[in-house]
Amino acid sequence: MRGILIPMDDSDRLTDEVAQAIASNRPINIRGGDTKSFLARCATPEAMTLDTRSHSGIVRYDPSELVMTARAGTPMSEVSKVLDAAGQMLPCEPPEFSGSATLGGVVASGLSGPRRPWSGSVRDFMLGCRLITGRGKHLRFGGEVMKNVAGYDMSRLAAGSFGCLGVITEVSIKVLPKPRARRSIVLELAASEAMVELSRWRRTALPITGACYLDGRLHVRLEGGEGSVQSALDRIGGDALDMSFWTALRERELPFFGDPRTLWRLSLPNATPLMSLPGDAALDWGGAQRWLKTSASSTEIRWIAHGAGGHATRYGPPDTTVNPFAPLAEPLVRLHRELKKRLDPHGVFNPGRLYADV
């Protein structure tokens, strides 16, 4: 960890502000780089903002251990720079929003990039975290090695919680070496042909770590050892594609995403066949994630996703009238409420951020 600056620990300030909010029964809007405001309900107007960015810095990182522990306000630009210097990466490939996203925000949102079906999600790489609870306690959950299971599930629960369970102050996350060989290709195929090929390639265990069908072309990323990548190239063929495509897809900077219509993300089971969608679509994650630009109603989009065995999430400006996340079945609503009650009994953390009544 030579050369890595560890700024001043600001957790006492965060804990004090949480205690004050609890005492005054005032809700808290937790924010880091504020890069995920498009994906949630509007914050409660009277909420005080708790900014985590002053609590930043890498606490521990030994590349030989494949674990990084960093404070929640650490910018992803810093995390990526340090990992890149050691030839390592976050396998879940979360969007960085030009580096402005923070590590805490990455965990709280649980967003993953094009590599997710082949490597895993943010939650899969969580080893531990520190959390300020709704009782004003600063607690540690989990550890820094996979075999340490104490509190392991609690740290995973924090992933994708959008700050509704507490203030994430520190994260221990597993990292992996970057692949030795990387190639990217594009093939001119009809959508139906692309789905057939992807299904066939899945059965033969090709070293694919990205597959996106867009604008009549199938974009494929291959990563692994030199031999396996070259063998896959010889088998698949296609034309060379610049690797920057995958960064632009991860950051939603491709021209497709510039369409002014509402953007929806449909998460579907693997090998879901092509379906008629009311708008323009890009098939990511080998077809398991479908980005849709549409003017159709949320009811129609969710009915389509549910009918295919998946769910739909609305990406767009916060809106108090439309819940961005798919409605929960009543048993799940009860579980969410009970968990929220145990960890945030006063209901101060991001109330209504995920669902109006949670």
C-alpha positions as CSV (number, residue, x, y, z in Angstrom):
1,M,0.0,0.0,0.0
2,R,3.1,2.2,-0.4
3,G,2.2,5.7,-1.7
4,I,-1.5,5.6,-0.9
5,L,-2.8,8.5,1.1
6,I,-5.2,7.8,3.9
7,P,-7.1,11.1,4.7
8,M,-8.6,11.9,8.1
9,D,-11.3,9.5,9.4
10,D,-14.5,11.5,9.4
11,S,-16.7,8.7,10.8
12,D,-17.2,10.5,14.2
13,R,-18.8,13.5,12.4
14,L,-21.1,11.2,10.4
15,T,-22.1,9.3,13.6
16,D,-22.8,12.6,15.4
17,E,-25.0,13.8,12.6
18,V,-27.0,10.6,12.6
19,A,-27.4,10.9,16.4
20,Q,-28.7,14.4,16.0
21,A,-31.2,13.4,13.3
22,I,-32.5,10.6,15.5
23,A,-32.9,12.9,18.5
24,S,-34.8,15.5,16.4
25,N,-36.7,12.8,14.5
26,R,-35.5,14.3,11.2
27,P,-35.0,12.1,8.1
28,I,-31.5,11.9,6.5
29,N,-30.8,11.9,2.7
30,I,-27.4,10.1,2.4
31,R,-25.3,11.1,-0.6
32,G,-21.9,10.6,-2.0
33,G,-21.1,11.7,-5.5
34,D,-24.9,12.1,-6.2
35,T,-24.6,10.1,-9.4
36,K,-27.5,7.8,-8.7
37,S,-30.2,10.4,-8.1
38,F,-31.9,9.3,-11.4
39,L,-32.6,5.9,-9.9
40,A,-34.8,6.3,-6.9
41,R,-37.8,8.2,-5.6
42,C,-37.4,11.8,-4.7
43,A,-35.8,12.5,-1.3
44,T,-38.1,13.7,1.5
45,P,-38.1,17.5,1.2
46,E,-37.4,18.1,4.9
47,A,-34.5,15.6,5.0
48,M,-31.1,16.8,6.0
49,T,-28.2,15.8,3.6
50,L,-25.5,13.6,5.0
51,D,-22.5,13.9,2.6
52,T,-20.0,11.0,2.9
53,R,-17.3,12.4,0.6
54,S,-15.2,13.8,3.4
55,H,-14.9,10.2,4.7
56,S,-12.6,8.9,2.0
57,G,-9.4,7.1,1.4
58,I,-8.1,3.5,1.0
59,V,-7.6,1.9,4.4
60,R,-5.9,-1.4,3.5
61,Y,-4.9,-2.9,0.2
62,D,-2.5,-5.7,-0.4
63,P,-2.7,-6.9,-4.0
64,S,-1.5,-10.4,-3.0
65,E,-4.6,-10.8,-0.8
66,L,-7.0,-9.6,-3.5
67,V,-8.9,-7.5,-1.0
68,M,-9.4,-3.7,-0.8
69,T,-10.8,-1.9,2.2
70,A,-11.7,1.7,1.6
71,R,-14.0,4.4,3.1
72,A,-17.4,4.9,1.6
73,G,-16.6,8.4,0.3
74,T,-13.6,7.3,-1.8
75,P,-14.1,8.3,-5.4
76,M,-14.1,5.5,-7.9
77,S,-11.5,7.3,-9.9
78,E,-9.1,6.8,-7.0
79,V,-10.1,3.1,-6.5
80,S,-9.7,2.3,-10.2
81,K,-6.3,4.1,-10.3
82,V,-4.9,2.1,-7.4
83,L,-6.3,-1.2,-8.7
84,D,-5.1,-0.5,-12.2
85,A,-1.5,0.2,-11.0
86,A,-1.5,-3.3,-9.4
87,G,-3.0,-5.0,-12.5
88,Q,-6.3,-5.6,-10.7
89,M,-10.0,-4.7,-11.0
90,L,-13.4,-4.8,-9.5
91,P,-14.9,-7.8,-11.3
92,C,-18.5,-6.6,-11.2
93,E,-17.5,-3.6,-13.4
94,P,-19.8,-1.0,-11.8
95,P,-20.4,2.3,-13.6
96,E,-18.2,5.1,-12.4
97,F,-19.9,8.1,-13.9
98,S,-16.6,9.7,-15.0
99,G,-15.0,8.7,-11.7
100,S,-17.5,10.9,-9.6
101,A,-19.2,7.9,-8.1
102,T,-18.1,6.8,-4.7
103,L,-17.4,3.3,-3.4
104,G,-20.2,3.6,-0.9
105,G,-22.6,4.6,-3.7
106,V,-21.4,1.7,-5.8
107,V,-22.3,-0.7,-3.0
108,A,-25.5,1.1,-2.0
109,S,-26.9,1.0,-5.6
110,G,-25.6,-2.4,-6.4
111,L,-25.2,-1.5,-10.1
112,S,-23.0,-3.8,-12.2
113,G,-21.6,-3.5,-15.7
114,P,-21.4,-5.7,-18.8
115,R,-19.2,-8.3,-17.1
116,R,-21.8,-9.1,-14.4
117,P,-23.4,-12.4,-15.9
118,W,-19.9,-13.9,-16.2
119,S,-18.2,-12.6,-13.0
120,G,-20.9,-11.7,-10.5
121,S,-22.6,-8.7,-9.0
122,V,-21.4,-6.2,-6.4
123,R,-23.1,-8.2,-3.7
124,D,-21.1,-11.3,-4.7
125,F,-17.8,-9.6,-3.9
126,M,-18.7,-7.9,-0.6
127,L,-16.6,-9.3,2.3
128,G,-17.5,-6.8,5.0
129,C,-18.6,-3.3,5.8
130,R,-19.0,-0.7,8.5
131,L,-22.4,0.8,9.0
132,I,-24.0,3.5,11.2
133,T,-27.3,2.1,12.2
134,G,-30.6,3.8,13.1
135,R,-29.7,3.5,16.8
136,G,-26.6,5.7,16.2
137,K,-24.2,2.8,16.6
138,H,-21.1,2.4,14.3
139,L,-20.9,-1.3,13.7
140,R,-18.6,-3.6,11.7
141,F,-20.1,-6.6,9.8
142,G,-18.1,-9.3,8.0
143,G,-14.4,-9.3,7.5
144,E,-11.7,-9.3,4.8
145,V,-11.5,-13.0,3.9
146,M,-14.1,-15.2,2.3
147,K,-14.0,-17.8,5.1
148,N,-14.9,-15.1,7.7
149,V,-18.7,-15.5,7.8
150,A,-19.5,-13.4,10.9
151,G,-22.0,-10.8,9.8
152,Y,-21.4,-11.8,6.1
153,D,-25.0,-11.7,5.1
154,M,-25.5,-8.2,6.7
155,S,-22.8,-6.7,4.5
156,R,-24.4,-8.2,1.5
157,L,-27.7,-6.8,2.5
158,A,-26.2,-3.3,2.4
159,A,-25.5,-3.9,-1.4
160,G,-28.5,-2.5,-3.3
161,S,-30.1,-1.1,-0.2
162,F,-29.9,2.6,-1.4
163,G,-28.9,3.7,2.1
164,C,-32.3,2.7,3.6
165,L,-30.7,0.4,6.3
166,G,-27.9,2.7,7.4
167,V,-24.9,4.8,6.5
168,I,-22.2,2.7,4.9
169,T,-18.8,4.1,6.1
170,E,-16.3,1.5,5.0
171,V,-16.3,-1.4,2.5
172,S,-14.1,-4.5,2.2
173,I,-14.4,-5.9,-1.3
174,K,-12.8,-8.7,-3.2
175,V,-10.8,-7.8,-6.3
176,L,-9.3,-9.9,-9.1
177,P,-6.4,-9.7,-11.5
178,K,-7.1,-8.2,-14.9
179,P,-7.2,-10.9,-17.6
180,R,-4.0,-11.4,-19.6
181,A,-5.6,-11.1,-23.0
182,R,-8.6,-9.0,-24.0
183,R,-10.2,-8.8,-27.5
184,S,-13.4,-7.2,-28.7
185,I,-15.2,-8.0,-31.9
186,V,-18.4,-7.1,-33.7
187,L,-20.5,-9.3,-36.0
188,E,-23.3,-8.3,-38.5
189,L,-26.2,-10.6,-37.5
190,A,-30.0,-10.5,-37.3
191,A,-31.2,-10.4,-33.7
192,S,-32.6,-13.9,-33.9
193,E,-29.3,-15.2,-35.2
194,A,-27.4,-13.4,-32.4
195,M,-29.6,-15.1,-29.7
196,V,-29.0,-18.5,-31.2
197,E,-25.2,-17.9,-31.3
198,L,-25.1,-16.7,-27.8
199,S,-27.0,-19.7,-26.6
200,R,-24.6,-22.0,-28.4
201,W,-21.5,-20.2,-27.1
202,R,-22.8,-20.5,-23.5
203,R,-22.8,-24.3,-23.8
204,T,-19.2,-24.3,-25.1
205,A,-17.7,-22.2,-22.3
206,L,-16.1,-19.6,-24.5
207,P,-14.2,-16.8,-22.5
208,I,-17.0,-14.2,-23.1
209,T,-17.2,-11.4,-20.6
210,G,-19.5,-9.1,-22.6
211,A,-22.2,-9.5,-25.2
212,C,-24.5,-6.7,-26.4
213,Y,-26.7,-6.6,-29.4
214,L,-27.3,-3.1,-30.7
215,D,-28.1,-1.5,-34.0
216,G,-28.1,-4.8,-35.9
217,R,-24.8,-5.9,-34.7
218,L,-23.6,-8.3,-32.0
219,H,-20.7,-6.9,-29.9
220,V,-18.6,-9.5,-28.0
221,R,-15.8,-9.1,-25.5
222,L,-13.4,-12.0,-24.9
223,E,-11.0,-12.1,-21.9
224,G,-8.7,-14.8,-20.4
225,G,-5.5,-16.5,-21.3
226,E,-3.9,-15.8,-24.7
227,G,-4.6,-19.3,-26.0
228,S,-8.3,-19.4,-25.0
229,V,-9.0,-15.9,-26.3
230,Q,-7.3,-16.6,-29.7
231,S,-9.1,-19.9,-30.0
232,A,-12.4,-18.2,-29.4
233,L,-11.5,-15.5,-32.0
234,D,-10.7,-18.2,-34.6
235,R,-14.1,-19.8,-33.9
236,I,-16.3,-16.8,-33.8
237,G,-14.7,-14.5,-36.4
238,G,-16.0,-11.0,-36.8
239,D,-14.3,-7.6,-37.1
240,A,-12.2,-5.9,-34.4
241,L,-14.0,-3.5,-32.1
242,D,-12.5,-0.8,-29.9
243,M,-12.6,-1.7,-26.2
244,S,-14.0,1.7,-25.5
245,F,-17.4,0.4,-26.5
246,W,-17.7,-1.5,-23.2
247,T,-16.8,1.6,-21.1
248,A,-19.4,3.6,-23.1
249,L,-22.0,0.8,-22.5
250,R,-21.2,0.6,-18.8
251,E,-21.5,4.4,-18.4
252,R,-24.6,4.6,-20.7
253,E,-22.8,7.0,-23.0
254,L,-23.6,5.3,-26.3
255,P,-25.8,7.2,-28.8
256,F,-28.6,4.8,-28.0
257,F,-28.9,6.2,-24.5
258,G,-29.2,9.8,-25.8
259,D,-32.7,9.2,-27.0
260,P,-35.0,11.6,-25.0
261,R,-37.6,8.9,-24.3
262,T,-37.7,7.2,-20.9
263,L,-35.0,4.5,-20.3
264,W,-36.1,1.2,-18.8
265,R,-33.9,-1.7,-17.7
266,L,-35.5,-5.1,-18.1
267,S,-33.8,-7.9,-16.1
268,L,-34.8,-11.2,-17.5
269,P,-33.9,-14.9,-17.1
270,N,-31.0,-16.2,-19.2
271,A,-31.9,-17.4,-22.7
272,T,-35.2,-15.4,-22.6
273,P,-36.2,-15.4,-26.3
274,L,-36.7,-12.2,-28.4
275,M,-39.9,-10.4,-27.6
276,S,-41.8,-7.5,-29.1
277,L,-41.1,-4.4,-27.1
278,P,-42.8,-1.0,-27.5
279,G,-39.7,1.1,-28.4
280,D,-36.0,0.7,-29.3
281,A,-34.0,-1.9,-27.4
282,A,-30.4,-2.9,-26.7
283,L,-29.7,-6.4,-25.5
284,D,-27.0,-6.5,-22.9
285,W,-25.7,-9.4,-20.7
286,G,-26.2,-11.8,-23.5
287,G,-29.9,-10.9,-23.6
288,A,-30.6,-11.1,-19.8
289,Q,-30.6,-7.3,-19.5
290,R,-32.6,-5.3,-22.1
291,W,-32.4,-1.6,-22.2
292,L,-35.5,0.0,-23.6
293,K,-36.1,3.5,-24.8
294,T,-39.9,4.0,-24.9
295,S,-42.9,6.3,-24.4
296,A,-45.0,3.4,-23.2
297,S,-46.6,3.4,-19.7
298,S,-44.9,1.8,-16.7
299,T,-47.9,-0.6,-16.4
300,E,-47.3,-1.9,-19.9
301,I,-43.5,-2.3,-19.4
302,R,-43.8,-4.0,-16.1
303,W,-46.5,-6.4,-17.5
304,I,-44.1,-7.4,-20.3
305,A,-41.2,-8.0,-18.0
306,H,-43.3,-9.9,-15.5
307,G,-44.7,-12.1,-18.2
308,A,-41.2,-13.1,-19.2
309,G,-40.3,-14.0,-15.6
310,G,-38.3,-10.8,-14.9
311,H,-38.8,-7.3,-13.7
312,A,-38.4,-3.7,-15.0
313,T,-36.6,-0.7,-13.5
314,R,-37.2,2.9,-14.6
315,Y,-34.1,4.9,-15.2
316,G,-34.9,8.6,-15.3
317,P,-35.3,11.8,-13.3
318,P,-36.8,11.1,-9.8
319,D,-40.5,11.1,-9.9
320,T,-42.9,11.0,-6.9
321,T,-45.7,9.5,-9.1
322,V,-43.8,6.6,-10.6
323,N,-41.9,4.1,-8.5
324,P,-38.6,3.2,-10.4
325,F,-38.5,-0.3,-8.9
326,A,-40.8,-3.2,-9.6
327,P,-43.6,-3.6,-7.0
328,L,-42.9,-6.2,-4.3
329,A,-45.2,-9.1,-3.4
330,E,-46.8,-8.6,0.0
331,P,-44.5,-11.2,1.8
332,L,-41.5,-9.4,0.5
333,V,-42.9,-6.0,1.6
334,R,-43.3,-7.4,5.1
335,L,-39.7,-8.6,5.2
336,H,-38.5,-5.2,4.0
337,R,-40.5,-3.4,6.7
338,E,-39.2,-5.7,9.4
339,L,-35.6,-5.4,8.4
340,K,-35.9,-1.6,8.1
341,K,-37.6,-1.6,11.6
342,R,-34.7,-3.6,13.1
343,L,-31.9,-1.6,11.7
344,D,-33.6,1.8,11.4
345,P,-36.3,1.9,14.1
346,H,-36.8,5.7,13.8
347,G,-37.1,5.5,10.0
348,V,-34.5,8.3,9.4
349,F,-32.4,6.8,6.6
350,N,-33.6,7.7,3.1
351,P,-37.3,7.1,3.9
352,G,-39.3,6.3,0.8
353,R,-36.2,6.2,-1.4
354,L,-36.9,2.6,-2.6
355,Y,-40.6,2.4,-1.9
356,A,-43.1,4.9,-0.6
357,D,-44.0,2.8,2.5
358,V,-40.6,1.4,3.4
